[in-house]
Amino acid sequence: MTRKKSAPDNNTKTVTANDPEDQKGTLKKIGGSSSDAWNNVLANQAVYSLWLNNSDEETKDRQLTATVAALTGISPRDELEAMMAAQLIAAHNAAMECYRRAMLGEQTFEGRHENLNQANKLSRTYTTLLAALNKHRGKGQQKVTVEHVHVHKGGQAVVGVVETPGGGDKSKTEDQPRAKQIAHASQPPMRSPDKEREAVPIPRDD
């Protein structure tokens, strides 16, 4: 019994990685990659998320240009940021389309409710994506550095901006050591009318 030879797979294709011709990064501002193949694919993905039905050629060209401008404005620094940028554009476009459909005069109550519901979900998705992009870029994080803080017995330490009523810069005064209160100067005791009796000291505030 002989085994039939399998027919050669004519659909097999070879993909070349790190092709010098592809690594020019001419469109890196759009897709964040040194691979222009990736940058082109990402731009097309963002463009295809647009609602272009029943649009004339001039309107389509304007929308395509606006999409590429949006990607450039977001300015992805790598492929991950580029994917989030494309999804931001897609979520925005889909949300605005749902809002538009909800406002149609002939729209039924159920249709209006469903479109607004979908728009709400898409808006939340947009917010989540934006937060993820900012987190990836390191935005929205606060860093507090405290150096050389000395707290003496009975004192308090405050970290942050201290504002005084009425405004004004009192930083110099606050930096100075606490001044000691000035005590009353000693005075000789008053003599009583009777010289044989003891002197009466003057009361003072300590």
C-alpha positions in Angstrom: 0.0 0.0 0.0 1.5 3.3 -1.0 0.8 6.6 0.6 -0.3 9.4 -1.7 1.9 12.4 -1.6 0.2 15.5 -0.3 -0.2 18.3 -2.6 2.1 21.3 -1.9 0.4 24.1 0.0 0.4 27.0 -2.4 -1.0 29.3 0.2 2.1 29.2 2.4 3.8 32.6 2.5 7.0 33.7 4.0 7.1 36.8 6.2 10.3 38.7 6.4 11.0 40.2 9.8 13.1 43.4 10.3 13.1 44.1 6.6 15.4 47.2 6.2 13.0 48.6 3.6 10.2 48.4 6.2 12.1 49.7 9.2 12.4 53.3 7.9 9.7 54.6 10.3 8.5 57.2 7.9 5.0 57.0 9.4 6.1 56.5 13.0 4.1 59.5 14.1 0.9 57.6 13.1 1.6 54.1 14.4 4.5 54.6 16.9 6.5 51.9 15.2 9.7 51.8 13.1 7.8 49.4 10.8 5.8 51.3 8.2 3.8 48.1 7.5 2.5 48.3 11.0 1.9 52.0 10.8 -0.1 51.5 7.6 -2.2 48.7 9.1 -3.0 50.6 12.2 -4.0 53.7 10.2 -6.3 51.5 8.1 -7.9 49.9 11.2 -8.7 53.3 12.6 -10.1 54.5 9.3 -12.3 51.5 8.8 -13.9 52.2 12.2 -15.5 55.3 10.7 -19.2 55.3 9.6 -18.7 56.2 5.9 -22.0 54.9 4.5 -23.9 57.3 2.3 -21.0 59.8 2.4 -19.7 61.6 -0.7 -16.1 61.3 -1.7 -15.2 64.8 -0.4 -16.7 63.9 3.0 -14.9 60.5 3.1 -11.6 62.2 2.2 -12.1 64.7 5.0 -12.9 62.0 7.5 -9.8 59.9 6.5 -7.6 63.0 6.8 -9.1 63.8 10.2 -8.5 60.2 11.5 -4.8 60.3 10.5 -4.5 63.8 12.1 -6.0 62.4 15.3 -3.5 59.6 15.4 -0.7 62.1 14.8 -2.1 64.3 17.5 -2.1 61.5 20.1 1.4 60.8 19.0 1.9 57.2 20.0 5.4 56.4 21.1 5.2 52.7 20.6 3.0 50.0 19.1 1.0 49.6 22.4 0.2 53.3 22.5 -0.8 53.2 18.9 -3.3 50.4 19.5 -4.9 52.3 22.3 -5.0 55.4 20.2 -6.8 53.6 17.4 -9.3 52.1 19.8 -9.9 55.6 21.3 -10.8 56.9 17.9 -13.0 53.9 17.2 -14.8 54.2 20.5 -15.3 57.9 20.0 -16.7 57.4 16.5 -19.0 54.6 17.5 -20.3 56.6 20.5 -21.0 59.7 18.4 -22.8 57.6 15.9 -25.0 56.1 18.6 -25.7 59.6 20.0 -26.6 60.8 16.4 -29.0 57.9 15.9 -30.7 58.5 19.3 -31.5 62.0 18.2 -33.3 61.0 15.0 -36.8 62.4 14.9 -38.4 59.2 13.6 -36.5 57.1 16.2 -38.7 54.9 18.5 -38.5 55.2 22.2 -36.9 51.7 22.4 -34.4 52.6 19.6 -33.5 55.9 21.3 -33.0 54.1 24.7 -30.8 51.4 23.1 -28.6 53.9 21.2 -28.1 56.0 24.3 -27.3 52.9 26.3 -24.7 51.8 23.8 -23.3 55.4 23.7 -22.9 55.4 27.4 -21.0 52.1 27.4 -18.8 53.3 24.6 -18.1 56.6 26.5 -17.0 54.5 29.5 -14.8 52.4 27.3 -13.2 55.6 26.0 -12.5 56.8 29.5 -11.0 53.5 30.5 -8.7 53.5 27.4 -7.7 57.1 28.0 -6.8 56.3 31.7 -4.8 53.3 30.5 -2.9 55.4 27.9 -2.1 58.0 30.5 -1.0 55.4 33.0 1.3 53.8 30.4 2.8 57.2 29.8 3.3 57.8 33.5 0.7 60.6 33.8 -1.5 61.1 36.7 1.0 60.0 39.3 2.1 62.1 42.2 5.5 62.0 43.7 6.2 63.5 47.1 9.8 63.8 48.4 10.4 64.8 52.0 13.9 65.6 53.1 15.4 66.7 56.5 12.3 67.0 58.6 13.1 67.4 62.3 10.2 67.2 64.8 11.1 68.2 68.3 9.3 67.2 71.5 5.9 68.9 71.6 6.1 70.0 68.0 4.2 69.1 64.8 5.3 68.4 61.3 3.2 69.4 58.3 3.9 68.0 54.8 2.4 70.1 52.1 1.7 73.8 51.3 0.9 75.9 54.4 -1.2 78.9 53.7 -1.7 81.7 56.2 -4.8 83.8 56.4 -4.6 87.1 54.5 -1.9 85.8 52.2 1.7 87.0 52.2 4.9 85.2 52.3 5.7 84.0 55.8 8.2 81.3 54.8 11.1 83.3 56.3 9.3 83.8 59.6 8.3 80.1 59.7 11.8 79.0 59.0 13.3 80.9 61.9 13.6 79.2 65.3 10.8 79.9 67.8 11.8 83.1 69.7 11.7 82.9 73.5 9.3 85.1 75.4 10.8 88.1 77.1 10.3 88.0 80.8 9.8 91.0 83.0 13.0 92.7 84.1 13.7 92.4 87.8 12.9 95.4 89.9 13.9 96.3 93.5 11.1 95.6 96.0 9.0 98.5 97.2 9.6 99.5 100.8 6.7 99.6 103.2 6.0 102.7 105.2 7.2 100.9 108.3 11.0 100.5 107.9 11.1 97.8 110.5 8.9 95.5 108.5 9.9 93.4 105.6 9.9 94.7 102.0 6.8 93.9 99.9 7.8 92.4 96.5 6.0 93.6 93.4 3.8 90.9 91.8 4.7 90.0 88.2 3.6 87.7 85.5 5.9 84.8 84.9 
